[in-house]
């Protein structure tokens, strides 16, 4: 039977590779082990910054301040910023679409994680899960989010991006308003004051 190996630990051993089907959550992060903790930087981003003469502490401090994102680095062009987007900046429908494309060729399910703001609206979270079900994805794994205090600093524009000229999941006329996901403060319809358990956030 064919399966995708769980590669979170393997990716660390390999020196900062992404965990297989999962995009990197940040371009710089603090990795904790039994022997202590150490800072891990994206080696490919490091090479690009070195070529531009920007591989210095000020640049990495800026990236760290922006939760591992390079969106505020003036030394990178739009293409480079797109290449080094974090998992939280990527349209999550991309992850579901890619998982659906792989599904017919794998016997077992995939440990597919999705990355959403902590204050994502329950409607938008439901849309992601419904999309996965309709596309035949066998399972989802973790729904990862930042703490609610940091959610507002992550760009939500990524969740409204379109693939080519069309959205991945074109809404029906009778469907709820489409993504962007997790955009707070847009009136009563976006209120998250509901009674479901939020302990996992």
SULCOR-V89971 format. One record per residue. N is the residue number from 1. RES is the residue in three letters. D_FIRST is the distance of its C-alpha to the first C-alpha in whole Angstrom. Layout:
n=[N	N]
res=[RES	RES]
d_first=[D_FIRST	D_FIRST]
//
This chain:
n=[1	2	3	4	5	6	7	8	9	10	11	12	13	14	15	16	17	18	19	20	21	22	23	24	25	26	27	28	29	30	31	32	33	34	35	36	37	38	39	40	41	42	43	44	45	46	47	48	49	50	51	52	53	54	55	56	57	58	59	60	61	62	63	64	65	66	67	68	69	70	71	72	73	74	75	76	77	78	79	80	81	82	83	84	85	86	87	88	89	90	91	92	93	94	95	96	97	98	99	100	101	102	103	104	105	106	107	108	109	110	111	112	113	114	115	116	117	118	119	120	121	122	123	124	125	126	127	128	129	130	131	132	133	134	135	136	137	138	139	140	141	142	143	144	145	146	147	148	149	150	151	152	153	154	155	156	157	158	159	160	161	162	163	164	165	166	167	168	169	170	171	172	173	174	175	176	177	178	179	180	181	182	183	184	185	186	187	188	189	190	191	192	193	194	195	196	197	198	199	200	201]
res=[UNK	UNK	UNK	UNK	UNK	UNK	UNK	UNK	UNK	UNK	UNK	UNK	UNK	UNK	UNK	UNK	UNK	UNK	UNK	UNK	UNK	UNK	UNK	UNK	UNK	UNK	UNK	UNK	UNK	UNK	UNK	UNK	UNK	UNK	UNK	UNK	UNK	UNK	UNK	UNK	UNK	UNK	UNK	UNK	UNK	UNK	UNK	UNK	UNK	UNK	UNK	UNK	UNK	UNK	UNK	UNK	UNK	UNK	UNK	UNK	UNK	UNK	UNK	UNK	UNK	UNK	UNK	UNK	UNK	UNK	UNK	UNK	UNK	UNK	UNK	UNK	UNK	UNK	UNK	UNK	UNK	UNK	UNK	UNK	UNK	UNK	UNK	UNK	UNK	UNK	UNK	UNK	UNK	UNK	UNK	UNK	UNK	UNK	UNK	UNK	UNK	UNK	UNK	UNK	UNK	UNK	UNK	UNK	UNK	UNK	UNK	UNK	UNK	UNK	UNK	UNK	UNK	UNK	UNK	UNK	UNK	UNK	UNK	UNK	UNK	UNK	UNK	UNK	UNK	UNK	UNK	UNK	UNK	UNK	UNK	UNK	UNK	UNK	UNK	UNK	UNK	UNK	UNK	UNK	UNK	UNK	UNK	UNK	UNK	UNK	UNK	UNK	UNK	UNK	UNK	UNK	UNK	UNK	UNK	UNK	UNK	UNK	UNK	UNK	UNK	UNK	UNK	UNK	UNK	UNK	UNK	UNK	UNK	UNK	UNK	UNK	UNK	UNK	UNK	UNK	UNK	UNK	UNK	UNK	UNK	UNK	UNK	UNK	UNK	UNK	UNK	UNK	UNK	UNK	UNK	UNK	UNK	UNK	UNK	UNK	UNK]
d_first=[0	4	7	10	12	15	18	21	22	21	23	26	26	25	29	28	25	24	21	18	19	22	25	28	30	33	34	36	35	36	33	34	33	35	37	38	37	38	38	35	36	33	34	34	36	38	39	40	42	44	44	46	48	47	45	47	47	49	46	43	45	45	41	41	44	42	39	37	38	40	41	45	45	48	47	43	43	41	39	38	38	35	33	34	33	32	29	32	34	31	31	28	27	26	23	22	23	20	18	18	18	14	13	12	10	8	6	8	11	13	16	19	22	25	29	32	35	36	39	37	38	36	36	34	32	31	31	28	26	27	26	22	22	24	22	19	17	15	17	20	20	24	27	29	32	36	38	41	43	42	40	43	43	39	40	39	39	36	35	37	36	35	33	35	38	36	34	30	31	34	36	38	42	41	39	40	41	38	37	38	36	38	41	44	47	47	49	49	46	44	45	43	45	43	42	39	38	37	37	33	35]
//
